[in-house]
Amino acid sequence: MIYLDNAATSWPKPTQVIQAAAGVMMQPFGNPGRGGHKASLRAGRVVSACREALADLLGGLPERVIFTLNCTDALNMAIRGSLRRGDHVLVTHDAHNAVMRPLAGLEQRGEITISVLRPGADGIIAAEAIDEAVQPATALCILTHASNVTGTLQPAGDLIREAHRFGLPVLLDAAQTAGAVGLKNIGADMIAMPGHKGLLGPMGTGILWLGEHASIRPFREGGTGSASESVHQPDLLPDRYESGTLQLPAIAGLMQGARFVRANAPAIHEYENYLIDSLRRALEQMPEVTVYGDRNAPHVGVLSFNVKGRECAEIADLLDQKGFCLRGGLHCAPCMHRWLGTQGTVRASAGPYTTEKGLRAGFGRQSAGLPALSLTAFGATPVNVALLRFPPFSLARAKNPSQI
């Protein structure tokens, strides 16, 4: 199997991620923050260690790293906790439905208005787009860091600085960049990200990072294990935003994923881009294939294409029969497809464990009714990718994550 759907979730995971997640279920770990006994305290240390690893990756204080169910949950928490009736919102043209559906629901109820920031022909949004769209009631700017359809990477730092010039807080959707592109000191007021994609953690993990001056209303309320004498939600961070039992096995795995990414992020980004650039060059040699996104624009390891006269879902299904895991469809980003003028695409997305050998072996032969791709499109593999070899895993070696 050649797995090319890392934009949906990364696979495989580093061995230490699997070991840590399994370890907390194989050994006595209690409910973090819900007791003073050793098992509960051990669980709390795992949560704290993960928070510290993410804070080191993102910058800022560990208590401003908020654990969520996933990136969609983090975005909903930020959006619904920030906006009030009468507010106006700026959003990028490539926003995922995790952003657009909460906004559209609020707009439909007459609570907010929305303006879309339009890019140039290369898919890049200029700072001037913010200047032209700002209104007196604008209360929030939501930026998609990289498109989950084309991989195009926006100049987030420049756009954030421009939004701040108008006094606007910025929420950055880092679903496709966390773990590959540096986010420390990027300047966003809030950053939402999944734990199971570029951060290489298990599913069921998400993060909302709150900047030093960011304060939002709690999205959900309930037991936190703190200030239990009061029926009111505590103001203490991160408890204010983390009601209910945390997903400890997933957080243990995420802790190790964050540590792995912190050590290897530049190499991961370079390697994934190398593979996608090579695949793009090969696809562009085929007249019946259209590849989307400007080839010269900055990007992450995501690529979309279509085959003339064929439905994208049909091509994805045919490739699946040949052992390829790609995604065909709208990728939950209908606004982006309207801008592209497409009704869906076939998406390939690389990860740190995608192998050049697999791409060469798979795309180097005829598959899904397509002619074989030219292997001359693949250049020399970056030398520093050797450190990303995937080691074998044995459940018997699972360790206590509090000791890793």
C-alpha positions as CSV (number, residue, x, y, z in Angstrom):
1,M,0.0,0.0,0.0
2,I,1.2,3.5,-0.9
3,Y,-0.4,5.9,1.6
4,L,-0.8,9.4,0.2
5,D,-3.6,10.8,2.4
6,N,-1.5,12.5,5.1
7,A,-3.6,15.7,4.7
8,A,-6.5,13.8,6.2
9,T,-4.4,12.0,8.9
10,S,-0.7,11.0,9.0
11,W,0.3,7.4,8.8
12,P,2.3,5.6,9.9
13,K,3.1,7.1,13.3
14,P,6.5,7.1,14.9
15,T,7.1,4.1,17.1
16,Q,7.4,6.2,20.2
17,V,3.9,7.6,19.6
18,I,2.4,4.1,19.5
19,Q,4.4,3.1,22.6
20,A,3.3,6.0,24.6
21,A,-0.4,5.7,23.7
22,A,-0.3,2.0,24.5
23,G,1.7,2.5,27.6
24,V,-1.0,4.5,29.5
25,M,-3.5,1.7,28.8
26,M,-1.2,-1.1,29.8
27,Q,-0.1,0.4,33.1
28,P,-1.9,2.1,36.0
29,F,-2.7,5.6,34.9
30,G,-5.7,7.4,36.5
31,N,-7.8,10.4,35.5
32,P,-5.5,13.5,35.3
33,G,-6.5,16.2,37.8
34,R,-9.2,14.0,39.4
35,G,-7.4,12.7,42.4
36,G,-4.3,12.9,44.6
37,H,-3.3,9.2,44.3
38,K,-0.2,8.1,42.4
39,A,-2.1,6.9,39.3
40,S,-3.8,10.2,38.8
41,L,-0.6,12.2,39.5
42,R,1.2,10.1,36.9
43,A,-1.5,10.9,34.3
44,G,-1.2,14.6,35.2
45,R,2.5,14.5,34.5
46,V,1.9,13.1,31.1
47,V,-0.6,15.8,30.2
48,S,1.9,18.5,31.5
49,A,4.7,17.0,29.5
50,C,2.7,17.1,26.3
51,R,1.7,20.7,27.0
52,E,5.3,21.7,27.6
53,A,6.4,20.0,24.3
54,L,3.7,21.8,22.4
55,A,4.5,25.1,24.1
56,D,8.2,24.7,23.1
57,L,7.1,24.1,19.5
58,L,4.7,27.0,19.4
59,G,6.2,29.5,21.9
60,G,4.5,30.9,24.9
61,L,3.4,29.4,28.2
62,P,2.3,25.8,28.6
63,E,-1.0,26.8,30.3
64,R,-2.0,28.6,27.1
65,V,-2.0,25.3,25.2
66,I,-5.6,24.0,25.2
67,F,-6.4,20.4,24.4
68,T,-9.5,19.9,22.2
69,L,-11.1,17.0,20.4
70,N,-9.6,17.9,17.0
71,C,-8.9,21.0,14.9
72,T,-12.6,21.5,14.1
73,D,-13.3,21.7,17.8
74,A,-10.5,24.1,18.3
75,L,-11.7,26.4,15.5
76,N,-15.3,26.3,16.8
77,M,-14.0,27.1,20.3
78,A,-12.1,30.2,19.0
79,I,-14.8,31.4,16.6
80,R,-17.8,31.0,19.0
81,G,-15.8,32.2,21.9
82,S,-14.7,35.4,20.1
83,L,-17.6,36.7,18.1
84,R,-20.6,38.7,19.2
85,R,-23.8,39.9,17.4
86,G,-23.0,42.6,14.9
87,D,-19.4,41.5,14.3
88,H,-17.8,41.4,10.9
89,V,-15.3,38.7,10.0
90,L,-12.5,38.4,7.4
91,V,-11.8,34.9,6.1
92,T,-9.6,33.5,3.4
93,H,-10.9,32.1,0.1
94,D,-9.4,28.6,0.8
95,A,-11.1,28.1,4.2
96,H,-12.1,24.6,5.3
97,N,-15.7,23.9,6.3
98,A,-14.4,23.7,9.9
99,V,-14.2,27.5,9.6
100,M,-17.0,28.2,7.0
101,R,-19.8,26.2,8.6
102,P,-19.6,27.9,12.0
103,L,-19.4,31.3,10.3
104,A,-22.2,30.5,7.8
105,G,-24.4,29.4,10.7
106,L,-23.9,32.6,12.6
107,E,-24.4,34.6,9.4
108,Q,-27.6,32.8,8.6
109,R,-29.0,33.7,12.0
110,G,-28.2,37.3,11.4
111,E,-25.5,37.5,14.0
112,I,-22.4,38.3,11.9
113,T,-21.4,39.3,8.4
114,I,-18.5,37.8,6.4
115,S,-16.0,39.1,3.8
116,V,-13.8,36.8,1.8
117,L,-10.2,37.8,1.2
118,R,-9.4,37.2,-2.5
119,P,-6.0,36.1,-3.7
120,G,-4.0,36.8,-6.8
121,A,-3.8,34.4,-9.8
122,D,-1.2,32.4,-7.9
123,G,-3.5,31.8,-5.0
124,I,-1.5,34.1,-2.7
125,I,-3.3,36.7,-0.6
126,A,-1.7,40.1,-0.5
127,A,-1.8,42.4,2.6
128,E,-3.8,44.9,0.5
129,A,-6.7,42.4,0.5
130,I,-7.1,43.1,4.2
131,D,-6.9,46.8,3.7
132,E,-9.8,46.6,1.1
133,A,-12.0,44.4,3.2
134,V,-11.8,45.8,6.7
135,Q,-14.9,47.5,8.0
136,P,-15.6,49.4,11.3
137,A,-17.4,46.3,12.7
138,T,-14.6,43.9,11.8
139,A,-13.7,41.9,14.9
140,L,-11.7,38.9,13.7
141,C,-9.5,37.8,10.8
142,I,-9.3,34.0,10.1
143,L,-6.4,32.8,8.0
144,T,-5.9,29.4,6.5
145,H,-2.2,28.9,6.7
146,A,-2.0,26.4,3.8
147,S,-4.8,25.1,1.5
148,N,-5.8,21.5,2.1
149,V,-6.6,21.3,-1.7
150,T,-3.5,22.8,-3.4
151,G,-1.1,23.0,-0.5
152,T,-0.5,26.7,-1.3
153,L,1.2,28.4,1.7
154,Q,0.0,31.9,2.6
155,P,2.4,34.6,3.9
156,A,0.9,34.4,7.3
157,G,3.4,36.6,9.0
158,D,2.8,39.5,6.6
159,L,-1.0,39.1,6.8
160,I,-1.0,38.9,10.5
161,R,1.0,42.1,10.8
162,E,-1.4,43.8,8.4
163,A,-4.4,42.7,10.4
164,H,-2.8,43.9,13.6
165,R,-2.2,47.3,12.0
166,F,-6.0,47.6,12.2
167,G,-6.2,46.2,15.7
168,L,-7.7,42.9,14.5
169,P,-7.1,39.6,16.4
170,V,-6.0,36.8,14.1
171,L,-7.0,33.1,14.2
172,L,-4.7,30.9,12.2
173,D,-5.9,27.5,10.9
174,A,-2.7,25.5,10.9
175,A,-4.3,22.2,10.0
176,Q,-1.9,21.6,7.2
177,T,1.2,23.3,8.6
178,A,1.5,22.3,12.2
179,G,4.5,20.0,12.5
180,A,6.1,21.0,9.1
181,V,6.1,24.8,9.0
182,G,7.5,26.8,12.0
183,L,4.7,28.5,14.0
184,K,6.8,29.9,16.8
185,N,6.7,33.7,16.8
186,I,4.4,33.8,13.8
187,G,2.3,36.5,15.6
188,A,-1.2,35.0,15.5
189,D,-3.4,35.6,18.5
190,M,-4.9,32.1,18.3
191,I,-3.7,29.0,16.4
192,A,-5.9,25.9,15.8
193,M,-4.3,22.6,14.8
194,P,-5.0,18.9,14.8
195,G,-2.8,16.5,16.7
196,H,-3.2,13.6,14.3
197,K,-1.8,15.2,11.1
198,G,1.6,16.9,10.9
199,L,2.2,16.5,14.7
200,L,2.0,12.7,14.1
201,G,-0.2,12.0,17.2
202,P,-3.2,9.8,17.4
203,M,-6.7,10.7,16.2
204,G,-8.9,12.4,18.8
205,T,-6.4,15.2,19.5
206,G,-6.5,18.9,18.7
207,I,-4.9,22.0,20.1
208,L,-6.0,25.6,20.5
209,W,-3.0,27.9,21.3
210,L,-4.0,31.2,22.9
211,G,-1.5,34.1,22.6
212,E,-0.5,36.2,25.5
213,H,-3.5,38.6,25.2
214,A,-6.1,36.3,23.8
215,S,-9.2,35.6,25.9
216,I,-12.3,33.9,24.7
217,R,-15.5,32.7,26.2
218,P,-15.6,29.0,27.2
219,F,-17.0,26.8,24.5
220,R,-18.1,24.1,27.0
221,E,-18.4,24.1,30.8
222,G,-18.3,21.4,33.4
223,G,-16.0,19.6,35.8
224,T,-12.3,20.5,35.7
225,G,-11.0,19.0,38.9
226,S,-10.2,22.5,40.1
227,A,-12.3,25.1,42.1
228,S,-14.8,22.3,42.7
229,E,-16.4,24.3,45.5
230,S,-17.9,26.7,42.9
231,V,-20.7,26.0,40.3
232,H,-19.1,28.6,38.0
233,Q,-16.4,27.9,35.4
234,P,-12.9,28.7,36.8
235,D,-10.8,31.5,35.2
236,L,-7.6,29.5,35.7
237,L,-5.9,28.4,32.5
238,P,-6.0,25.8,30.9
239,D,-8.9,24.6,33.1
240,R,-11.3,27.4,31.9
241,Y,-11.4,25.6,28.5
242,E,-10.9,22.0,29.3
243,S,-14.0,20.6,31.0
244,G,-14.3,16.8,31.2
245,T,-11.8,14.0,31.1
246,L,-9.0,14.4,28.7
247,Q,-8.1,11.7,26.1
248,L,-5.0,10.5,28.0
249,P,-3.7,7.8,25.6
250,A,-4.0,10.2,22.6
251,I,-2.3,13.0,24.6
252,A,0.5,10.6,25.6
253,G,1.1,9.8,21.9
254,L,0.8,13.4,20.9
255,M,3.5,14.3,23.4
256,Q,5.9,12.0,21.6
257,G,4.8,13.2,18.2
258,A,5.4,16.8,19.2
259,R,8.9,15.9,20.4
260,F,9.7,14.0,17.2
261,V,8.5,16.9,15.1
262,R,10.4,19.5,17.1
263,A,13.6,17.6,16.3
264,N,12.9,17.0,12.6
265,A,10.5,19.6,11.3
266,P,12.8,21.3,8.8
267,A,13.8,17.9,7.3
268,I,10.1,16.8,7.2
269,H,9.0,19.9,5.3
270,E,11.9,19.6,2.8
271,Y,11.3,15.9,2.2
272,E,7.5,16.2,1.8
273,N,7.9,19.1,-0.6
274,Y,10.6,17.1,-2.6
275,L,8.2,14.2,-3.1
276,I,5.2,16.4,-4.1
277,D,7.3,18.5,-6.4
278,S,8.6,15.4,-8.1
279,L,5.1,14.0,-8.5
280,R,3.9,17.3,-9.8
281,R,6.6,17.4,-12.5
282,A,5.7,13.8,-13.5
283,L,2.0,14.6,-13.7
284,E,2.5,17.8,-15.7
285,Q,4.2,15.7,-18.4
286,M,0.8,14.1,-19.1
287,P,-1.5,16.2,-21.4
288,E,-4.7,14.6,-20.0
289,V,-3.9,15.6,-16.4
290,T,-4.5,19.1,-14.9
291,V,-2.5,19.9,-11.7
292,Y,-3.9,22.7,-9.6
293,G,-2.1,25.5,-7.7
294,D,0.7,27.7,-8.9
295,R,3.9,25.6,-9.2
296,N,6.1,28.5,-8.1
297,A,4.0,29.4,-5.0
298,P,5.3,28.4,-1.6
299,H,3.5,25.2,-0.5
300,V,3.3,22.2,1.8
301,G,3.3,18.5,0.8
302,V,-0.2,18.5,-0.8
303,L,-1.1,18.3,-4.5
304,S,-4.4,18.1,-6.4
305,F,-5.1,17.0,-9.9
306,N,-7.8,15.8,-12.3
307,V,-7.9,13.6,-15.4
308,K,-9.7,15.0,-18.4
309,G,-13.0,13.2,-18.9
310,R,-12.9,11.3,-15.7
311,E,-14.6,12.0,-12.3
312,C,-12.1,12.5,-9.4
313,A,-13.8,9.9,-7.3
314,E,-13.5,7.4,-10.1
315,I,-9.7,8.0,-10.4
316,A,-9.3,7.8,-6.7
317,D,-11.2,4.4,-6.6
318,L,-9.2,3.0,-9.5
319,L,-5.9,4.1,-7.8
320,D,-7.2,2.5,-4.6
321,Q,-7.5,-0.8,-6.4
322,K,-3.9,-0.5,-7.4
323,G,-2.7,0.0,-3.9
324,F,-2.8,3.9,-3.6
325,C,-4.5,5.7,-0.8
326,L,-5.5,9.1,-2.2
327,R,-8.6,11.2,-1.7
328,G,-11.1,12.2,-4.3
329,G,-13.7,14.9,-3.8
330,L,-14.1,18.3,-2.4
331,H,-11.9,17.8,0.7
332,C,-14.5,19.8,2.8
333,A,-13.3,22.9,1.1
334,P,-16.1,24.0,-1.3
335,C,-15.1,27.6,-1.3
336,M,-11.6,26.7,-2.6
337,H,-13.1,24.6,-5.4
338,R,-15.4,27.5,-6.4
339,W,-12.3,29.6,-6.7
340,L,-10.5,26.9,-8.7
341,G,-13.5,26.3,-10.9
342,T,-13.6,22.5,-10.0
343,Q,-16.2,20.2,-8.6
344,G,-13.6,18.1,-6.8
345,T,-10.0,16.8,-7.3
346,V,-7.8,13.9,-6.6
347,R,-5.5,14.8,-3.8
348,A,-2.1,13.4,-2.9
349,S,-0.4,14.4,0.3
350,A,3.0,13.2,1.5
351,G,4.2,12.5,5.0
352,P,7.6,11.8,6.6
353,Y,7.2,8.1,5.9
354,T,6.1,8.3,2.3
355,T,8.9,6.6,0.3
356,E,10.3,7.7,-3.0
357,K,10.6,4.0,-3.8
358,G,6.9,3.6,-3.4
359,L,6.1,6.5,-5.6
360,R,8.5,5.3,-8.3
361,A,7.2,1.8,-8.1
362,G,3.6,2.8,-8.2
363,F,3.4,5.8,-10.5
364,G,6.2,4.3,-12.7
365,R,3.8,1.8,-14.1
366,Q,0.5,2.2,-15.8
367,S,-2.3,2.5,-13.3
368,A,-6.0,3.6,-13.2
369,G,-6.1,4.0,-17.0
370,L,-3.2,6.5,-16.9
371,P,0.1,6.0,-18.7
372,A,3.2,5.5,-16.6
373,L,4.7,8.6,-15.3
374,S,8.2,9.6,-16.4
375,L,10.7,8.8,-13.6
376,T,13.0,11.5,-14.9
377,A,10.9,13.9,-13.0
378,F,12.4,12.6,-9.7
379,G,15.6,14.3,-8.7
380,A,18.1,13.5,-6.0
381,T,16.6,12.8,-2.6
382,P,17.5,15.3,0.1
383,V,20.3,13.7,2.1
384,N,19.0,14.7,5.6
385,V,15.9,12.5,5.2
386,A,17.8,9.4,6.4
387,L,17.1,10.4,10.0
388,L,13.4,9.8,9.3
389,R,13.6,6.0,8.8
390,F,10.6,4.3,10.4
391,P,11.8,1.7,13.0
392,P,9.9,-1.6,13.6
393,F,7.5,-1.6,16.6
394,S,6.9,-4.3,19.2
395,L,4.1,-3.8,21.7
396,A,6.2,-5.6,24.2
397,R,8.5,-2.6,24.2
398,A,5.8,-0.1,25.3
399,K,7.2,2.2,28.0
400,N,5.8,4.3,30.8
401,P,5.3,7.7,29.1
402,S,6.1,9.6,32.3
403,Q,9.6,8.1,32.1
404,I,10.3,8.8,28.4
